[in-house]
Amino acid sequence: MSSQEIADFYPLATAVSPSQVSGFLASQHWTQVDVHEGAFERWAQPDFNPEHYPQILYLLPLNREYADFARRFAELMAALADHYGCDSAGLRQLISRHTWDSLTVRLAHVDPDADTIGLTEARETLEAIHRLLDASARYTHDPYTSFGGRPSREVTSYLRERVTLGHTQRGSFVFPVYSLLRGQDDSPQPFGRAVMENLAKGLSWLGNRPFDAELGANAGSTQKLAAKLAKVLLPLSGFPDLKSISLSLQWAPGRPEPRFGVDESTLFTPETIRTAHANASQAAGRPRSTQWVDRDDLPSTPAVPTTAYDPTERVNFSGPVLAVTLDNRLSASGSAGGFVIVGRDGLRPPSEVQVAINADDYLSAVVAHRARALVTVRGTMFQRAGTWWVDGQVSFQTDRSALPSSQTTHDDQ
């Protein structure tokens, strides 16, 4: 390879980290022959046999402070590009996929020799892709979402910072979109992965699953997401020269693939898009021209086959009672009569949680609130519809006799 060709790979020394390359090689089943911590690693091709020497070894420099780091890194990148038959841009894409899930949208036209695409069609396709991810992100954050209004901060942050459009690939008009697995990398279900999994489920329902009543109540939430996705795709069915749309999902090789069975590629024609929209709208139990039902009309306990991304956490902390509520309609039956909001100090969010209480605990909670006393919360913390709850109990150390009587002078008197 000429020096000019190697020079093409020098920019990768700053665009790609050595740890990314190391993870990529491991995901491709290369063999790490040895490693000198902080200096370099040596790798052999996937068919490496330690009994057959000599064999070609590839040196991966690790320390950017070394004077020859950029040269050695560019040499390795050039050698890897030769191995995979690609250029520097293609190699960067291969390596980056180690931490990205991807959605690839391919448009095929009636005329196979057409080499242009209308600006309106391109714009509406990109808008549809954005709306597909927006719908799945809203649904992932809150399965009760109406898909309208201002999105949550997490949804907005995800779409702005962790979703990118890749280089157009050869073939029919292709739009590759990448979802970065970042921000909760220590969690088995980061938000970005959960968004893509729920998108895959919704598309699978549209393309390959019947919307029959016998599927049961557990299908309801996914059907509503599928109906929203169908509504997003519907305008694309009106393109005059469109033959088909293929939506393919690929999972980052650096993470385990989803455990559920779902087709990674879904093919739609204009007719099947219209059919899927009609079926999904009917299955979701609403006319195609209306919006979603209000939150109050949804079942109190949802059956949501969605991918959860907020891990539960065991907590045991003390904090002040910020607010107390009681519903007398429930207290007579012995059910939870209300809830308390307890402040939670510390560096990690959330700053407050809600805990259900019964009627007997109500007076104790009022005393603690008025006395500004600390209460102890123990249980499992989880998030529901954007609010943090603790499934457990509250311990009150206050004496109910401290509760002011009706004759007690209040502070505001």
Steps between C-alpha positions, in 0.01 A plus 500: 500500500643840401580777746221707348252219574625467857466876539126458444481311830680753720173683588375178663767542769287777651156383382525147644641401839730202557241351739239513222734315266580243768130440565431476129771239444372295794143517364629373163666201672855614446752349744689722742846344504650722767463839665743746656285716729508863400718432197354268236298187422574242234221324316474211256230433239193295599647179353808528721660168600774534765663179373565644156777757503595738362170682458421864435437701817336844511631757748246733662673797672329615820691806621433818302802664665742286302662689214420228246142439620326661201720319246457158659128555548458604134696193389271274700190673360630458145567131561152449647344682203682258267370206705139618487516640147397856580638852514564716806137620521369145475743379766400777736139399452581135573688587819243751620222244467649332806312757710208580269171336415385590151180544302543486122216623278522398134273640228458298182331658200301361210772604256810307611724728292382821667801674652329799660251556777265795533587751769147476637527122524839523670377762745185308589699178543738667745207655685334158522819343639520773765134449592546121524782544750313777681193277542706206626697725738180651646353152538818372666498788747127467573286215357191714576620777268254675274786560252415870510617807683850590605729196536679427826855618560632147456324455165626838379855427614497160332383633163741794505814337636482126435343463156699572183455457125775294338653515153265391222585149385508364146186355349151642509458812706618405847471696824714346779418633848706418809392491863790540743515275806627759742398668822395186687765260375517323835134405471385185316230707327622850407234736375628500141493119478149491652379752238632286215361178650153652536523632144589151382202354686260757354624446145482125547136527603430707190680277253458147625248462782117481478294747702241251619305531823622157609846646554373620837530815707879479523524608138316829551793726577714373213203533266465868589866558427463305174200713404705815557786363288252412224364855509854633458569272202167567328604821315791311341255267327392790280833534318408438132807295402556315827523121473588405859647621828727275704570579866788297644638502853846385596626471855837628618739204511642630827178411687280191525218489247140523625367177645156529340428358159453782251568535132789740445373606155149599400400560138201718407343585168267800470202262515626311807567831676137601448379156610723500807374846593137392472560180699705670770246781539218249535696288749583805710127558537477846352393662171791584274419872504497545878769545760582260781259447786563713806723368776197466732341255255796264515495196731637571847753214480652487153612181335803643326728266307741789464871496565571658838805722529470632857649236729340459841713587801479398865501810721518567873522868585361771727349825385233762571134466405440757229129432443220268615180393323208282605208364299214427741321301231764229534575508873179322596595195298844473657674582175782748473334827592750733341871568484779708647772681313832460679810706424815308416837661557810386316689545176290257299149583375213493565473770764161373620292182488137407561395220735146366539351513852178381659256698712670396825829656390340823388502669841861394561596645165324830582684520834834433332427763236406770751788415735745490210608162635690242298334175397668184375414349160586140417412305187551483126516822300359505148370750246145514368379759251792728583450485881728315739328271752615268776319171543554447871424668829551825690605496866375794708674581828269787586229496768149557370418696814713774350226557246343841576138496620231718352561756780877520442623835372654456158817667386313717252262638762 
